[in-house]
Amino acid sequence: MGTLETQIEQYAAMAIQVGVNLQPGQTLFIGGPAGAPIERADFVRLLATKAYDAGASRVHVLWEDEWLTRLTLERASEEALRTFPAPLARWFEEAAAEGSAFLRVSARDPDLLDGVETRRVTESQRAMMAAMAPYMEYTGAMRVSWSIVCAATRAWANKVFPQLPEAERVDALWRALLQAARISGGDPAANWREHLARLSERTEALDRQRLRRLHYRAPGTDLVIELPERHQWLSCAGSRNAQGVCFVPNMPTEEVFTVPARNGVHGTVRSTMPLNYNGVLIQDLSLRFENGRIVDFSASTGLDALKGLIETDEGSHYLGEVALVPVDSPISQLGVLFYNTLLDENASCHLAIGRGFPVCIEGGASMSKEELAHHGVNDSIAHVDFMVGSRDLEIDGETADGTVPIFRNGTWATP
């Protein structure tokens, strides 16, 4: 087995052992409601094999054929697009209630829905998010183990590496994904232990500062974000399910994150990287906030998709996540625009439109929606990250004792 094949197998093992941290006798779902890419059946089969090696009682796989996904969005009736299969939504909710683990494989063609009417895409996405809301309450509160990994597909590789000979693109994308996921250098398990320990140290340092608000400054950005009194900083290193089992929601991951106060965001922010939202590229996104609410927005491309996202529900007019990532992170150093939020958000500071994570409030995992709202946590069926980091970004934090530098020149002000 060649080096690349060996590393892909190691990535699959890490997805099971570290990502979802599958326990003996546990059920695993691969694919999520969107489905796993049928083009990468080889990788999905490898994941399933590693899951059974770890003692899985059963592995369920849901598949996606991108050609059929596009055809459905082009040809299905309007009424059908406004619905989502209720039995599938119940299956996921019941599986979460039973303590199953969930592994998503992210590999969609960034241009898959180019030319498809945005309104139809938005209707379909809104129906899916509404139907899956009970399941997403389990994942958002970290009550179940879940993770997202990537796999290289031909269309995605063609988008990311158009300058390479066509025959080399898929392997080039695999190598970039493996490097980003800390698989390609040394012992992957040791790499992940050390990395997660460093992320935990960073969250602890931020928690000790008890920040009251953050002030972002960069070209096109002058934004103040207030933080709830009981907020806490987390990383993927700190995720534990209802049984206390650690898991890593994103592989790769470089971020530390918390929740903003729903009504405490003021000013303007401009994105620094394209956002691929449901196969539509949104570029040069700009948002203006008053008392937490988005009151104006613009984009050079994908404006209709951005409008559809913001108008998903009342909560999608507000922010739900603040995430800090230095521009010198390993993914950023690759110098690759992946057109995939899982990768691109871990190369850049980012914010999220929509739902806030209950676990970012002390005791939030056991709070009701009303209690979370009282503590300033936004609620929405949407949660979409967009990137705002650059070498021009400066962030100051306000504490009870004054102002402290958090980011300078796009990276941590203190080591």
C-alpha positions, 0 to 999 in steps of 0.5 A: 500500500502506497504512502497516500493510501496509508495516510487515507487509511490513517485518516479513516482510523482517526475519524473513528477513534478521535472524531466520533470516538466510537464506543463498543456496541455503539451505532454509527451513521455515516453521511448525515441527512445530506448523504455521503458522496457515492463517488467516494464509496471506497473511503466510506467503506474504509470508515465503516470497516474501521468502525466495525474494527472499533466494535460498532454494533451497526453502521448505517450509510446514507448516500448522495449522488450529486447528479441526482441532487442537482436534478431534483433541485431543478425538476422536483415540484415546488411543493416537494421542495418545501417538504423533507421526508418526515420518517428520515427526520424521525429516524435521526432524532430517534437514533440520537436519543438512543446515543448513536454517533454521526459522521459526515463526509464533506466533499461536495462540488463547490459549483454543483448548484451553479445556475440552479434557481436560488429560490428553489435551493433555499426552499429545499434547505429551509425544509431540511433544517426545519425537519431536522431541528430536533436532531440538531438540538442533540448535536448543537448541545453536544449530547451525541458524538458527531464529526465531519471529515473530508474526502477528495472528489474529482469535481472538488479537486478540479475547482481547487487545483485547476492549474495542475494536470487533470490526472494529478488533481485528486491526489493533490487534494487528498494530500492537502486534506491529509496535511490539514488534518495532521495526518501526513506528518509523524504519528497522527494519534500523537499529533492530535493529542498534542494539538488538542492539548494546545487548543485546551490551553488557549480556551483556558487562557481566554476564560481567565480573562473574563472578556466582556466584549470584542472589538474587530477592526480590519478593512471594511470591518468595525464590529463590536461583539458583546459576550454573555456574562456566563460565556465560556470558550471552547474548542473541539478538544473540549467536546463531551457527549451526554455520557462524558465521552470526548469527541472532535466535531471537526477534523481538521480543527484549529478554532476556539469559539464562544457565543455572542450576546444575541442583541450585543453585536454592533457595526459592520463586518466584511468577509475575507474569503468566499462562502460556499453556501449550498453550492452557491458562492457568496463573495465579498459578503458584508453585514451591518448590525444594530443591536445584534440584528442584521439590518443591511447586507451586500455581496458581489456574487450570491446575493440571493443566496445570502438573502435566503440564508438571512431570511431563513427564520428570525434567528438567522438575522443574528449571530450565534458563534464567534471563532478565533483562528490565527492566519498562521494556522497549518491550514492557512499556511497551505495557501489553498482556498478549498471552497469548503467551509470546514476547511476554510473556517479553520484557516480564518477567524469566522462568525456564524449566522444563526444558532448559538451553541448551548455548551458555550454558556456555563451549564447551558447544555441542560438549559431550556430554550427559554433559559438560553435566550435569557442568557443571550444565546441565539436560536435558529434552524440555521448555523452558517459560518463565514470567514473574516480573518486576515493579516489586517485583522486586529481584535481587542478585548474589554475586561473589568480592568480595561482593554487587552489585545487579543489579535494583532496582524491576524494572529494571537497577540500573546503566544 
